[in-house]
Amino acid sequence: MDQTLDEQVEEREDREIPTQPTDTPVARRRLLPDVLALVSYVAMGYYVMARLWADPAGLMLRNNRDDHGLFLFLIGHGERVVFHGASPFFSDRLNAPGGVNMMANTSMLAVSIPMAPITHYFGVAVTVVLLLSLGLAGTAAAWYWVLSRHFVSSRTAAWIGGLWGGFAPAWISHASGHVNFVSGYVIPFLVWQVLRLREPGRVWRGGVILGLLVTLQTFINEEALLFAALTLGLFIPLYAVMRPRIVREAAPRFLAGGAVAAGVAGVLLAYPLYYQFRGPGNYHGQPFPPDRFTTTLLSMIAYPRQAVAGTTGIAKMLSGSATEDNTFWGPAGFVMIVVSAAMLWRSAAARAAALAGLGLLLVSFGSHLRFTKTETSIPTGLGWVSHVPILNLVTVPRYALASTVVAGVLLALAVDRAPALPRGRRNAYWIGLVLALAPLFPKPVPTLTAPTIPAFFAQGLWRGYVQGDQSVVMVPMPEVESGREGERVEALTRQEFRVARGYFMGPQDPPRKTRGAWGAPRRYTNALLTIARVKGVVTPITPRRRNLIIADLHYWRAAVVVLLPDAENGPALQALLTGALGPPRLVGGVELWDVRSL
């Protein structure tokens, strides 16, 4: 029988009114599934990250070494804020002397600052693997809690919804380095608080709570907040069309509560967002065309590379990156999502949610459909979305993450209704669900052995050379294609010195070009070193070239130039630097040029 959202919520709230003391056998029996669910999620989180737990500081995430190094730096920044009084919104540790706008670089201040004691005493590598594990488990637990308390009566349905919400293929994919995307534990509560604004008496209380949740999520992952806002922005009008009477009655309360939430969040976020979009190091847009990466049609029915049924070869044909497998629901998984939506179609709320998820999925296709990574001539008519300010900061296939979340909610609601189906259809649904979920069981995220940090950094020998605002020029220079080791060294040695260049998001060439770029604007020395590293070609050093190199060292306020061991085309890099700066010294396992006299 079809029920309105009002009736479903009221019925659910009636069932949840306590009628017995919490220490009764009935209450304990209700608590046991919650405990088992939480334990299972924590165990799954550890299992997925087990290989990195073996040696957090000595291993790198194989599928995304660069972002692993970046998040080591971003999370480590929280320790500097708490223990060294650094600015939360800016870091001078990378990109000397310009620094990095941390608000514009997913610094996760709401997480990195509370975790600062763990970072300080156990190291940032431990903090990062802990956040990845707890992010997966915590997101699953958050969805379980919200679903079990407000949307479904079956703990099994809530557990499956939570399992999908925290461990769907998309989240396992992002676990290879994207700490921000696996940390989705605020979103379920935020969504529920938005829906509760329709209730009488919640204008001020609900608005304040929602405003605080929006602020908290902003300091975890702004993209996920944007996806939640877009999904709700589609869901609410769709539901209003389907249930106009209910919406008209609740609209004054809802709008008033939303205004309170906007006011609270606006006051708390005014300066941080001003700093992000107008402060030093701000940028606009992305380094690549909006449609360079999109969701491919076949990826929706393919198995992800990190599932027991998945293969890397097929996934590479359908996804631009191992950390961007944002759909990959598998053939049976795709069918069961559609079947679940069909089972719930008579419910206006479920119907509106399904259509909202479909809308975000269509946006993730970009301007033209792609069956594989090859673009077709079939237009979607939605390419304009990626040119809208703020939306142009989103990597297009990530819109499908919202669809993945909606799919998990639909699965939970359908499982809750499945026992009422006729026996034959009920058995078919359970079989289909097993066939959908079992092949998607994740494999542990792969790792590889990282280089040993040279004694020059590990033992603090750099302190004999670097003073004040001087910097270290690491070669290969840290940037998007070669930054994994230099940035990792900086992060694992507590960011105690400044580094020239780095892998981060910043403006291409300010103030003339402010489009987003991965790293600092190119300089002459950087270009010569890139040629030597990539091609093994040593550019002859003329007096003019030497002067240009020295000018760059002045700009960077360099104290030393350090050639890291085992660098790609290390002999070519060593020859180039020797031609410009003279012979190096071997200090603490690195070849070093002391350039303070320059």
C-alpha positions as CSV (number, residue, x, y, z in Angstrom):
1,M,0.0,0.0,0.0
2,D,1.4,3.4,-1.0
3,Q,2.2,5.7,1.9
4,T,3.2,9.4,1.9
5,L,6.5,10.5,3.4
6,D,4.5,12.0,6.3
7,E,2.8,8.7,7.0
8,Q,6.0,6.7,6.7
9,V,7.9,9.0,9.1
10,E,5.0,9.2,11.6
11,E,4.6,5.4,11.6
12,R,8.4,5.0,12.0
13,E,8.5,7.4,14.9
14,D,5.6,5.7,16.7
15,R,7.5,2.4,16.5
16,E,10.6,4.0,18.0
17,I,8.9,5.5,21.1
18,P,10.5,3.6,24.0
19,T,7.9,1.5,25.9
20,Q,10.3,-0.4,28.1
21,P,13.4,0.4,30.2
22,T,16.5,0.3,28.1
23,D,18.0,-2.6,30.2
24,T,15.2,-5.1,29.4
25,P,15.9,-8.3,27.4
26,V,13.9,-6.8,24.5
27,A,16.1,-3.7,24.5
28,R,19.2,-5.7,24.7
29,R,18.1,-7.9,21.8
30,R,17.5,-4.7,19.7
31,L,21.0,-3.4,20.7
32,L,22.8,-6.6,19.6
33,P,22.2,-6.1,15.9
34,D,23.6,-2.6,16.2
35,V,26.8,-3.8,17.9
36,L,27.2,-6.6,15.3
37,A,26.7,-4.1,12.5
38,L,29.3,-1.7,13.9
39,V,31.8,-4.5,14.5
40,S,31.3,-5.9,11.0
41,Y,31.9,-2.4,9.5
42,V,35.1,-1.8,11.5
43,A,36.4,-5.3,10.5
44,M,35.6,-4.5,6.9
45,G,37.4,-1.2,7.1
46,Y,40.5,-2.8,8.5
47,Y,40.4,-5.6,5.9
48,V,40.2,-3.2,3.0
49,M,43.2,-1.2,4.3
50,A,45.1,-4.2,5.8
51,R,48.0,-4.1,3.4
52,L,48.7,-0.4,4.3
53,W,48.3,-1.2,8.0
54,A,51.3,-3.6,7.7
55,D,53.7,-0.6,7.4
56,P,51.9,2.8,7.1
57,A,55.1,4.8,6.7
58,G,57.0,2.3,4.6
59,L,54.3,1.6,2.0
60,M,52.5,3.6,-0.6
61,L,49.0,3.1,-2.1
62,R,49.8,1.5,-5.5
63,N,46.8,2.9,-7.4
64,N,47.4,6.5,-6.4
65,R,50.8,7.2,-5.0
66,D,50.6,11.0,-5.7
67,D,47.3,11.5,-3.8
68,H,48.6,9.4,-1.0
69,G,51.5,11.8,-0.6
70,L,49.2,14.8,-1.0
71,F,46.9,13.6,1.8
72,L,49.9,12.8,4.0
73,F,50.7,16.5,3.7
74,L,47.2,17.7,4.0
75,I,46.5,15.7,7.2
76,G,49.9,16.6,8.6
77,H,49.0,20.2,8.3
78,G,46.5,19.8,11.2
79,E,49.3,18.8,13.5
80,R,51.1,22.0,12.6
81,V,48.0,24.0,13.3
82,V,47.6,22.5,16.8
83,F,51.2,22.1,17.9
84,H,53.0,24.9,16.0
85,G,50.4,27.6,15.7
86,A,50.3,27.5,11.9
87,S,47.4,29.1,10.0
88,P,44.6,26.6,9.4
89,F,43.9,28.1,6.0
90,F,47.4,28.5,4.6
91,S,50.7,26.6,4.5
92,D,54.1,27.9,3.8
93,R,55.7,24.4,3.8
94,L,55.1,23.7,0.1
95,N,55.6,26.0,-2.9
96,A,58.1,28.2,-1.2
97,P,57.9,31.2,-1.1
98,G,54.3,31.4,-2.4
99,G,52.7,28.8,-0.1
100,V,49.4,26.9,-0.6
101,N,45.8,27.9,0.0
102,M,44.7,25.0,2.3
103,M,41.0,25.9,2.1
104,A,41.2,25.3,-1.7
105,N,43.0,22.0,-1.3
106,T,40.6,19.7,0.7
107,S,42.7,20.1,3.9
108,M,40.0,18.3,5.9
109,L,40.5,20.6,8.9
110,A,37.5,19.1,10.8
111,V,39.4,15.8,10.8
112,S,43.1,16.7,10.7
113,I,42.9,19.1,13.7
114,P,41.1,16.6,16.1
115,M,43.5,13.9,14.9
116,A,46.6,16.1,15.5
117,P,47.6,14.3,18.7
118,I,47.7,11.0,16.9
119,T,49.7,12.6,14.1
120,H,52.1,14.2,16.6
121,Y,52.8,11.1,18.6
122,F,52.4,8.3,16.1
123,G,53.1,10.0,12.7
124,V,50.9,11.2,9.9
125,A,51.2,7.8,8.1
126,V,49.3,6.1,10.9
127,T,46.7,8.9,10.9
128,V,46.0,8.6,7.2
129,V,45.5,4.8,7.2
130,L,43.4,5.1,10.4
131,L,41.2,7.8,8.7
132,L,40.8,5.6,5.6
133,S,39.7,2.6,7.7
134,L,37.5,4.6,10.0
135,G,36.1,6.6,7.1
136,L,34.8,3.5,5.3
137,A,33.5,2.0,8.6
138,G,32.1,5.2,9.9
139,T,30.2,6.1,6.8
140,A,28.6,2.6,6.8
141,A,27.7,3.0,10.4
142,A,26.2,6.4,9.9
143,W,24.0,5.2,7.1
144,Y,23.0,2.1,9.2
145,W,22.0,4.4,12.1
146,V,19.9,6.8,10.0
147,L,18.3,4.0,8.0
148,S,17.5,1.8,11.1
149,R,16.1,4.7,13.2
150,H,14.2,6.6,10.5
151,F,13.5,4.7,7.3
152,V,13.4,0.9,7.7
153,S,12.2,-1.5,10.4
154,S,14.5,-4.3,9.5
155,R,18.1,-4.2,10.9
156,T,19.1,-6.5,8.0
157,A,17.9,-3.9,5.6
158,A,19.7,-1.1,7.4
159,W,22.9,-3.3,7.5
160,I,22.8,-3.8,3.8
161,G,22.1,-0.1,3.2
162,G,25.0,0.8,5.5
163,L,27.3,-1.8,3.8
164,W,26.6,-0.2,0.4
165,G,26.8,3.3,1.8
166,G,30.4,2.7,3.1
167,F,31.8,-0.1,1.0
168,A,30.2,0.2,-2.5
169,P,32.7,-0.1,-5.3
170,A,33.0,3.7,-5.6
171,W,34.2,4.1,-2.0
172,I,36.7,1.2,-2.3
173,S,38.0,2.9,-5.4
174,H,38.5,6.2,-3.6
175,A,40.1,4.4,-0.6
176,S,43.3,4.3,-2.7
177,G,44.3,7.8,-1.4
178,H,41.2,10.0,-1.3
179,V,40.6,10.3,2.5
180,N,38.0,13.0,1.9
181,F,35.7,10.9,-0.2
182,V,35.6,7.8,2.1
183,S,34.8,10.2,5.0
184,G,31.1,10.5,4.3
185,Y,29.8,9.9,7.8
186,V,28.2,13.4,8.2
187,I,26.2,13.2,5.0
188,P,23.5,10.8,6.3
189,F,22.8,13.0,9.3
190,L,22.8,16.1,7.2
191,V,20.3,14.6,4.7
192,W,18.0,13.5,7.6
193,Q,18.1,16.9,9.2
194,V,17.1,18.6,5.9
195,L,14.1,16.3,5.7
196,R,13.2,17.0,9.4
197,L,12.9,20.7,8.7
198,R,9.3,19.9,7.6
199,E,8.3,18.9,11.2
200,P,6.5,21.3,13.5
201,G,8.7,23.0,16.1
202,R,12.0,22.5,14.4
203,V,12.6,25.8,12.7
204,W,15.2,27.0,15.1
205,R,16.6,23.8,16.6
206,G,16.6,22.0,13.3
207,G,18.0,25.0,11.4
208,V,20.9,25.4,13.9
209,I,21.7,21.7,13.8
210,L,21.7,21.7,10.0
211,G,23.8,24.8,9.8
212,L,26.4,23.2,12.1
213,L,26.4,20.0,10.0
214,V,26.9,22.0,6.8
215,T,29.8,23.8,8.4
216,L,31.3,20.5,9.6
217,Q,31.0,18.9,6.2
218,T,32.5,21.9,4.5
219,F,35.7,21.2,6.5
220,I,35.7,17.5,5.5
221,N,34.8,17.5,1.8
222,E,33.0,20.3,0.0
223,E,32.4,18.1,-3.1
224,A,30.3,15.6,-1.1
225,L,28.4,18.5,0.4
226,L,27.7,19.9,-3.1
227,F,26.5,16.4,-4.3
228,A,24.2,16.2,-1.3
229,A,22.8,19.6,-2.0
230,L,22.2,18.9,-5.7
231,T,20.5,15.6,-4.9
232,L,18.2,17.2,-2.4
233,G,17.7,20.1,-4.8
234,L,16.3,17.6,-7.3
235,F,14.5,15.4,-4.7
236,I,12.5,18.2,-3.1
237,P,10.9,19.7,-6.2
238,L,10.2,16.2,-7.6
239,Y,8.4,15.3,-4.3
240,A,6.6,18.6,-4.3
241,V,5.1,17.8,-7.8
242,M,4.0,14.3,-6.6
243,R,2.7,15.4,-3.2
244,P,1.8,19.1,-3.5
245,R,-0.6,19.2,-0.5
246,I,2.0,17.9,1.9
247,V,4.7,20.2,0.6
248,R,2.4,23.3,0.7
249,E,1.6,22.6,4.3
250,A,5.2,22.1,5.3
251,A,6.8,24.7,3.1
252,P,6.7,27.7,5.6
253,R,8.4,25.6,8.3
254,F,10.9,24.1,5.8
255,L,11.9,27.4,4.3
256,A,12.2,29.1,7.7
257,G,14.4,26.3,9.0
258,G,16.5,26.4,5.9
259,A,17.0,30.2,6.3
260,V,18.2,29.6,9.9
261,A,20.6,26.9,8.7
262,A,21.9,29.2,5.9
263,G,22.4,32.0,8.4
264,V,24.3,29.8,10.9
265,A,26.5,28.2,8.1
266,G,26.9,31.6,6.5
267,V,28.3,33.2,9.6
268,L,30.6,30.3,10.4
269,L,31.9,29.9,6.8
270,A,32.0,33.5,5.6
271,Y,35.7,34.0,6.2
272,P,36.9,30.5,5.3
273,L,35.1,30.6,2.0
274,Y,36.3,34.1,1.3
275,Y,39.8,32.9,1.9
276,Q,39.2,29.9,-0.4
277,F,38.0,31.9,-3.3
278,R,39.7,35.2,-2.8
279,G,42.7,34.5,-0.6
280,P,46.3,33.9,-1.7
281,G,46.7,30.8,-4.0
282,N,43.0,30.8,-5.0
283,Y,42.1,29.4,-8.4
284,H,39.1,28.9,-10.7
285,G,38.2,25.9,-12.8
286,Q,40.2,22.7,-13.3
287,P,43.5,22.0,-15.1
288,F,41.7,19.9,-17.8
289,P,38.6,20.3,-20.0
290,P,35.4,19.5,-18.0
291,D,34.5,16.5,-20.3
292,R,38.0,15.0,-20.4
293,F,36.7,12.3,-17.9
294,T,33.1,11.1,-17.7
295,T,31.0,8.2,-16.6
296,T,30.9,5.5,-19.3
297,L,27.7,3.6,-19.9
298,L,29.3,0.2,-19.7
299,S,30.9,1.0,-16.4
300,M,27.5,0.7,-14.7
301,I,27.3,-3.0,-15.5
302,A,31.0,-3.8,-15.1
303,Y,32.8,-5.2,-12.1
304,P,35.4,-2.8,-10.5
305,R,39.0,-3.7,-10.4
306,Q,39.0,-3.9,-6.6
307,A,36.2,-6.5,-6.4
308,V,36.7,-10.2,-6.3
309,A,35.0,-10.6,-9.6
310,G,36.7,-7.6,-11.2
311,T,39.7,-7.3,-13.6
312,T,42.0,-4.4,-14.1
313,G,42.0,-4.7,-17.9
314,I,38.2,-4.2,-18.3
315,A,38.2,-1.4,-15.7
316,K,40.9,0.5,-17.5
317,M,38.8,0.5,-20.7
318,L,35.9,2.1,-18.8
319,S,37.5,4.4,-16.2
320,G,40.1,7.1,-16.4
321,S,41.7,6.3,-13.0
322,A,41.7,3.5,-10.5
323,T,40.5,6.0,-7.9
324,E,37.6,7.1,-10.0
325,D,35.5,3.9,-10.5
326,N,32.4,5.8,-9.4
327,T,29.8,3.4,-10.7
328,F,30.9,-0.2,-11.5
329,W,27.8,-1.8,-9.9
330,G,28.2,-5.1,-11.7
331,P,25.5,-6.6,-14.0
332,A,23.4,-8.1,-11.2
333,G,24.0,-5.1,-9.0
334,F,22.7,-2.8,-11.8
335,V,19.6,-5.0,-12.2
336,M,18.9,-5.1,-8.5
337,I,19.1,-1.3,-8.2
338,V,16.5,-1.1,-11.0
339,V,14.4,-3.8,-9.5
340,S,14.5,-2.1,-6.1
341,A,13.4,1.2,-7.6
342,A,10.5,-0.6,-9.3
343,M,9.4,-2.3,-6.1
344,L,9.3,1.1,-4.4
345,W,7.8,3.1,-7.3
346,R,4.4,3.6,-5.7
347,S,6.1,5.6,-2.9
348,A,6.5,9.2,-3.9
349,A,9.5,9.7,-1.7
350,A,11.3,6.7,-3.2
351,R,10.3,7.7,-6.7
352,A,11.6,11.2,-6.2
353,A,14.9,9.8,-4.8
354,A,15.3,7.5,-7.7
355,L,14.7,10.2,-10.2
356,A,17.2,12.6,-8.4
357,G,19.8,9.8,-8.5
358,L,19.2,9.3,-12.2
359,G,19.5,13.0,-12.8
360,L,23.0,13.2,-11.2
361,L,23.9,10.0,-13.1
362,L,23.0,11.7,-16.4
363,V,25.1,14.8,-15.5
364,S,28.1,12.5,-14.9
365,F,27.9,11.4,-18.6
366,G,29.2,14.9,-19.6
367,S,28.2,16.5,-22.9
368,H,28.4,13.3,-25.0
369,L,27.7,9.6,-24.2
370,R,30.6,7.2,-24.0
371,F,30.2,3.4,-24.0
372,T,33.9,3.1,-23.2
373,K,36.4,5.9,-22.8
374,T,36.0,6.7,-26.5
375,E,33.6,9.6,-27.0
376,T,30.5,9.2,-29.3
377,S,28.6,11.8,-31.2
378,I,25.5,11.3,-29.1
379,P,24.8,14.5,-27.1
380,T,23.4,14.5,-23.7
381,G,22.4,18.1,-23.6
382,L,23.9,18.4,-20.1
383,G,27.5,19.5,-20.9
384,W,26.6,23.0,-19.8
385,V,26.5,22.0,-16.2
386,S,30.3,21.7,-16.1
387,H,30.7,25.4,-17.1
388,V,28.6,26.8,-14.2
389,P,30.7,28.5,-11.5
390,I,31.4,26.2,-8.5
391,L,30.1,23.2,-10.5
392,N,33.1,23.7,-12.9
393,L,35.4,22.6,-9.9
394,V,33.9,19.1,-9.9
395,T,35.4,16.2,-11.8
396,V,32.4,15.2,-14.0
397,P,32.2,11.4,-13.2
398,R,32.0,12.1,-9.5
399,Y,28.4,13.2,-9.9
400,A,27.7,9.5,-10.1
401,L,28.7,9.2,-6.5
402,A,25.4,10.8,-5.6
403,S,23.7,8.1,-7.6
404,T,25.6,5.4,-5.7
405,V,24.3,6.8,-2.4
406,V,20.7,6.9,-3.7
407,A,21.1,3.3,-4.9
408,G,22.1,2.2,-1.4
409,V,19.1,3.9,0.1
410,L,16.8,2.2,-2.5
411,L,18.3,-1.2,-1.8
412,A,17.7,-0.8,2.0
413,L,14.1,0.3,1.5
414,A,13.5,-2.6,-0.9
415,V,15.1,-5.2,1.4
416,D,12.8,-3.8,4.1
417,R,9.8,-4.5,1.9
418,A,10.9,-7.8,0.5
419,P,9.4,-10.0,3.3
420,A,5.9,-8.8,2.2
421,L,6.4,-10.1,-1.3
422,P,4.8,-13.3,-2.5
423,R,7.0,-16.3,-1.7
424,G,8.3,-16.8,-5.3
425,R,9.1,-13.1,-5.8
426,R,10.6,-12.9,-2.4
427,N,13.0,-15.8,-3.0
428,A,13.9,-14.4,-6.4
429,Y,14.7,-11.0,-4.8
430,W,17.0,-12.6,-2.2
431,I,18.8,-14.7,-4.8
432,G,19.3,-11.6,-7.0
433,L,20.6,-9.6,-4.0
434,V,23.2,-12.3,-3.2
435,L,24.2,-12.5,-6.9
436,A,24.6,-8.7,-6.9
437,L,26.6,-8.2,-3.7
438,A,28.8,-11.3,-3.5
439,P,30.9,-10.5,-6.7
440,L,31.4,-7.0,-5.4
441,F,33.1,-8.1,-2.2
442,P,36.2,-5.9,-2.1
443,K,39.8,-7.0,-2.2
444,P,42.3,-5.2,0.1
445,V,43.6,-2.0,-1.4
446,P,47.0,-2.7,-3.1
447,T,50.3,-1.2,-1.9
448,L,53.9,-1.1,-2.9
449,T,57.1,-0.6,-1.0
450,A,58.1,3.1,-0.6
451,P,61.8,4.3,-0.8
452,T,63.5,4.7,2.5
453,I,63.7,8.3,3.7
454,P,67.4,9.4,3.5
455,A,69.2,10.1,6.8
456,F,69.6,13.7,5.7
457,F,65.9,14.2,6.4
458,A,65.2,11.3,8.8
459,Q,68.0,12.3,11.2
460,G,67.5,16.0,10.8
461,L,70.8,16.7,9.2
462,W,69.1,19.4,7.1
463,R,69.1,21.6,10.2
464,G,72.8,22.4,9.7
465,Y,72.0,24.0,6.3
466,V,68.5,25.5,6.4
467,Q,67.7,28.5,8.4
468,G,64.7,30.9,8.8
469,D,62.6,31.1,5.6
470,Q,65.0,29.2,3.4
471,S,63.8,26.2,1.5
472,V,65.0,22.8,0.3
473,V,65.0,22.2,-3.4
474,M,64.3,18.4,-3.8
475,V,65.1,16.8,-7.1
476,P,63.0,15.4,-8.7
477,M,61.0,18.5,-7.8
478,P,57.7,17.7,-6.2
479,E,54.8,18.1,-8.6
480,V,52.0,16.2,-10.2
481,E,54.1,13.7,-12.2
482,S,57.1,13.4,-9.9
483,G,56.0,14.7,-6.5
484,R,55.2,11.5,-4.7
485,E,58.6,11.1,-3.1
486,G,59.5,14.7,-2.3
487,E,56.1,15.5,-0.9
488,R,56.1,12.2,1.1
489,V,59.5,13.0,2.6
490,E,58.2,16.5,3.6
491,A,55.1,15.0,5.2
492,L,56.7,12.2,7.1
493,T,59.4,14.5,8.5
494,R,56.7,16.7,10.2
495,Q,56.9,19.5,7.6
496,E,59.7,21.1,9.6
497,F,61.2,22.8,6.5
498,R,60.0,24.6,3.4
499,V,60.0,22.9,0.0
500,A,60.2,24.5,-3.4
501,R,57.2,23.6,-5.6
502,G,54.9,20.7,-4.7
503,Y,51.8,18.7,-5.8
504,F,48.7,20.7,-4.8
505,M,46.0,22.8,-6.5
506,G,46.8,26.4,-7.3
507,P,46.5,29.0,-10.0
508,Q,48.4,28.4,-13.3
509,D,50.3,31.7,-13.4
510,P,48.9,34.4,-11.1
511,P,47.8,37.1,-11.4
512,R,47.5,36.7,-15.2
513,K,46.2,33.2,-15.3
514,T,44.1,31.9,-12.3
515,R,42.7,28.7,-13.8
516,G,43.4,25.7,-11.6
517,A,46.7,23.8,-12.0
518,W,48.3,20.9,-10.3
519,G,51.3,22.6,-8.7
520,A,53.2,25.9,-9.0
521,P,53.8,27.9,-12.3
522,R,56.6,26.5,-14.4
523,R,60.1,28.0,-13.9
524,Y,63.2,27.6,-16.1
525,T,65.1,25.3,-13.7
526,N,62.0,23.1,-13.3
527,A,61.7,22.7,-17.1
528,L,65.4,21.7,-17.4
529,L,65.1,19.2,-14.6
530,T,61.9,17.7,-16.2
531,I,63.7,17.2,-19.5
532,A,66.5,15.4,-17.7
533,R,64.2,13.3,-15.6
534,V,61.8,12.2,-18.4
535,K,64.1,12.0,-21.4
536,G,67.5,11.5,-19.7
537,V,68.8,14.5,-21.8
538,V,71.3,16.8,-20.1
539,T,70.9,20.4,-21.4
540,P,74.4,22.0,-21.8
541,I,74.8,24.7,-19.2
542,T,75.8,28.1,-20.6
543,P,76.5,31.2,-18.5
544,R,73.1,32.5,-19.4
545,R,71.4,29.3,-18.3
546,R,73.4,29.2,-15.1
547,N,72.2,32.7,-14.3
548,L,68.6,31.7,-14.9
549,I,69.0,28.7,-12.6
550,I,70.6,30.9,-9.9
551,A,67.7,33.4,-10.3
552,D,65.3,30.5,-9.6
553,L,67.2,29.5,-6.5
554,H,67.0,33.1,-5.3
555,Y,63.2,33.0,-5.9
556,W,62.9,29.8,-4.0
557,R,65.2,31.1,-1.2
558,A,67.0,27.9,-1.5
559,A,69.6,26.8,1.1
560,V,70.3,23.4,-0.5
561,V,69.6,21.4,-3.6
562,V,69.1,17.7,-2.8
563,L,69.1,14.9,-5.3
564,L,67.0,12.1,-3.9
565,P,68.4,8.5,-4.2
566,D,67.0,6.2,-6.9
567,A,65.5,9.1,-8.8
568,E,64.4,8.4,-12.3
569,N,67.3,9.2,-14.7
570,G,69.4,10.1,-11.7
571,P,72.7,10.3,-13.6
572,A,71.2,12.9,-16.0
573,L,69.8,14.9,-13.1
574,Q,73.2,14.8,-11.3
575,A,75.1,15.8,-14.5
576,L,72.7,18.8,-15.1
577,L,73.0,20.0,-11.5
578,T,76.8,19.5,-11.5
579,G,77.1,21.6,-14.7
580,A,75.2,24.4,-13.1
581,L,76.3,24.3,-9.4
582,G,79.6,22.3,-9.4
583,P,80.2,18.9,-7.8
584,P,77.9,17.7,-5.0
585,R,78.7,16.4,-1.6
586,L,77.3,13.2,-0.2
587,V,75.5,13.9,3.0
588,G,73.2,11.6,4.8
589,G,72.5,9.4,1.8
590,V,71.7,12.3,-0.6
591,E,73.8,14.2,-3.1
592,L,73.8,17.8,-1.9
593,W,74.6,21.2,-3.3
594,D,75.0,23.9,-0.7
595,V,73.8,27.1,-2.5
596,R,73.6,29.5,0.4
597,S,76.7,31.4,-0.9
598,L,74.8,32.1,-4.2
